[in-house]
Amino acid sequence: MRNREDRDVGGASDAGGTRDSGQAKGGRRAQLEHTGLRHGWTTGACATAATTAAYTALLTGEFPDPVTITLPRGQTPSFALAAEELTGECAMAGVVKDAGDDPDVTHGALIRATVRRLPAGSGVVFAAGPGVGTVTRPGLPLPVGEAAVNPVPRRMMREHVAEVAARHGGAGDVEITLSVDHGAEIARSTWNPRLGILGGLSILGTTGIVVPYSCSAWIDSIRRGVDVARAAGRTHVAGCTGSTSEKTVVTEYGLPEDALLDMGDFAGAVLKYLRRHPVDRLTICGGFAKLSKLAAGHLDLHSGRSQVDKGFLAELARLGGADEALAAAVADANTGLAALQLCQAAGTPLGDLVAARARDEALAVLRGAPVAVDVICVDRAGTVVGRSSTR
């Protein structure tokens, strides 16, 4: 079991996974519906709901229950409160995470937000309570010493605090302490300890919605996506590892929705199906760390079945001109992102090297099928950090 929230995407309705009628028949939305699985909510969405309820109670004396929030893509789900407490300058609200049909290790966890007033001008400050981890090593999108609350959930909570403050006459200067009941125990089933996130879970999510995970259902949805794209006459499709990479290929190439394949961890499924049912061009776009696995020859990019090989990255860095000191630092890096950052600082094009090797691995799986391939690597913010030529 693991926390699957690095694979969340948009598109779920307020009902928790059903979809609006009239949607496109191809692309990522159709893929998601085709799985027949129910979506869930990320820890970041739950923490935002709990924060919104707690700060509202702090300003008004009443907890909204259910509490409604707005997700990054505009959905407005409502969450029931499982816990609430109001005492003086603090308010606490708790939401139980529903991961839908995904076997997420955090399903059923009680996520609490305690909001405390701060002096004027303090802004919004985040703290790790029991069950939420603290960053202790570099290479993550947060500084060492910070609570393990990822950038998008932080932004969501800041925005909702500002909205509540504007609605009820508050200043918006608060400390948000997030905690997860039994989070330290649950975190042992995740990669947090290996990444140097100690003491508990991370608060994650980029869209607020968890994609349900089923190997067979997801691979079948990929095949359906290819079929729909071909039937629509698309000659260029993109296999994306998540919502951030999808946005990147839309920006880069202006591809329509029915040309977008949510391949997630299943790079091999995309390539093997295109080998039998080719299109003229395939762009593979994803996070640098995931695509470094493809570059190393892994076709299943799931963190439970393949790992970032920093020794392999060190060898690529040498090919790009890195000296032995830099190569050794890459091999010893905490994460793929940390390795990339070391090379960026030294002017070594590790991102491009990974993209080119991933392209070559993809072409090997295609076995001469008439599909031209290019690869784009992005960071968590969607910035392109590596790309290959098209072959």
Stockholm file with secondary structure:
# STOCKHOLM 1.0

chainA/1-391         MRNREDRDVGGASDAGGTRDSGQAKGGRRAQLEHTGLRHGWTTGACATAATTAAYTALLTGEFPDPVTITLPRGQTPSFALAAEELTGECAMAGVVKDAGDDPDVTHGALIRATVRRLPAGSGVVFAAGPGVGTVTRPGLPLPVGEAAVNPVPRRMMREHVAEVAARHGGAGDVEITLSVDHGAEIARSTWNPRLGILGGLSILGTTGIVVPYSCSAWIDSIRRGVDVARAAGRTHVAGCTGSTSEKTVVTEYGLPEDALLDMGDFAGAVLKYLRRHPVDRLTICGGFAKLSKLAAGHLDLHSGRSQVDKGFLAELARLGGADEALAAAVADANTGLAALQLCQAAGTPLGDLVAARARDEALAVLRGAPVAVDVICVDRAGTVVGRSSTR
#=GR chainA/1-391 SS CBCCGGGCCSCCCTTSSCCCTTCCSSHHHHHHHHTTCCCEECHHHHHHHHHHHHHHHHHHSCCCSSEECCCTTSCCCEECCSEEEEETTEEEEEEECCCTTSCBTTTTCEEEEEEEECCTTCCEEEEECTEECEECSSSSSSCTTSBSBCHHHHHHHHHHHHHHHHHHTCCCCEEEEEEETTHHHHHTTSSHHHHTEESEECBCCSSSEECCCCHHHHHHHHHHHHHHHHHTTCSEEEEESSHHHHHHHHHHHCCCGGGEEECTTBHHHHHHHHHHSCCSEEEEEEEHHHHHHHHTTCSBCCTTTCCCCHHHHHHHHHHTTCCHHHHHHHHTCSSHHHHHHHHHHHTCCHHHHHHHHHHHHHHHHHTTCSCEEEEEEECTTCCEEEECCCC
#=GC SS_cons         CBCCGGGCCSCCCTTSSCCCTTCCSSHHHHHHHHTTCCCEECHHHHHHHHHHHHHHHHHHSCCCSSEECCCTTSCCCEECCSEEEEETTEEEEEEECCCTTSCBTTTTCEEEEEEEECCTTCCEEEEECTEECEECSSSSSSCTTSBSBCHHHHHHHHHHHHHHHHHHTCCCCEEEEEEETTHHHHHTTSSHHHHTEESEECBCCSSSEECCCCHHHHHHHHHHHHHHHHHTTCSEEEEESSHHHHHHHHHHHCCCGGGEEECTTBHHHHHHHHHHSCCSEEEEEEEHHHHHHHHTTCSBCCTTTCCCCHHHHHHHHHHTTCCHHHHHHHHTCSSHHHHHHHHHHHTCCHHHHHHHHHHHHHHHHHTTCSCEEEEEEECTTCCEEEECCCC
//
